[in-house]
Amino acid sequence: MKKRPTPVSCFRIHHLKTGYPTMSKNQIPEVYGLGQCSLDYFGLIKNYPPADSKCEFTGLAVQGGGPVATALAALSRWGVHCAFAGVIGDDAFGRQIQASLEMEGIDLRGLLVRQGFESQFAFIAVEPGPGRRTIFWQRPTGPPPRPEELDLDLIRRAKVFHTDGLFPEAALAGARAARAVGVPVVVDAGSLRDGMLDLARLSDYFIASASFARSLVGKDDPLAACREMAALGPGLVGVTLGKEGYVALDRGRLIRRPAYPVAAVDTTGCGDVFHAGFIYGLLQGWTMDRSLDWGAWAASRVALQLGGRTGIPPLPEWLKG
């Protein structure tokens, strides 16, 4: 019987086919990202099951994931030089995570391998009909990055510092270093965890999930959440709302847009790629409206395929003009 390739082999084969830009260690990254990197297993189910039942799934897919890691993967595919800092274990998942990032041509000098610990892992049950997914995940068990383990000089020389705040102490140190020299700080606020509001005070662009906004104000009122986040100091704040689109405040100016309509298969990675699109716009010097809109369009393309990275779109011709 022919032996099936391991996930790592699959990643490396894919790398040979993609031709994504590789980054020399002498290059200064345009975007320095600090945050989660994961190995994600996806399975398609018809309906989410009740307790004490069996549920058959189909379409197993294995991909690298994590908010910052996936955002950098998208940016790298769009020709942006990126560097990533995060934590993996010395386990098989960690090796696959590293391979998935190497495939994208991302500078991994900041990737810390914790000996004897486990990497971040997730299993994601996807319901294509309603376009929902349920994520079961384990954070990395190793010690988080310490501020002194970050390459603060590289952050100061980047054009954007991007973080999801999973490692609050390091994220705050990176944000302070960036802000001190005028490097914009972009935060992907997925969950209201310790240190996130302190990070908001150090950020220039703070874009949150609907669940973060709900936790912040105690109700489904994304505009109220935007006002509360804006009071902390960021110039632009926003809330992504899935199929409802997004709402943002750009120095007090309201921006509200519907989502691009798609028959969603899987919404994993949509928020990550939304942030990537927004950051791409910043690097191009676009307006806030255009940057947000490109992020929303790119996120809608991701939803058309299973997994957070498979559907990352190439730069369309109309965007290059």
Secondary structure, DSSP 4 states (H G I P E B T S, - for coil): -PPPPPHHHHHHHHHHHH-PPP--TTSPPSEEEES--EEEEEEE-SSPPPTT-----EEEEEEEE-HHHHHHHHHHHTT--EEEEEEEESSHHHHHHHHHHHHTT-EEEEEEEETT-PPPEEEEEEETTTTEEEEEEE---SPPPPGGGS-HHHHHHSSEEEE-SSSHHHHHHHHHHHHHTT--EEEEE-S--TTHHHHHHT-SEEEEEHHHHHHHHSSS-HHHHHHHHHTTS-SEEEEE-GGG-EEEEETTEEEEEPPPP---S--TTHHHHHHHHHHHHHHHT--HHHHHHHHHHHHHHHTTSSSSSTTPPPPPHHHH-
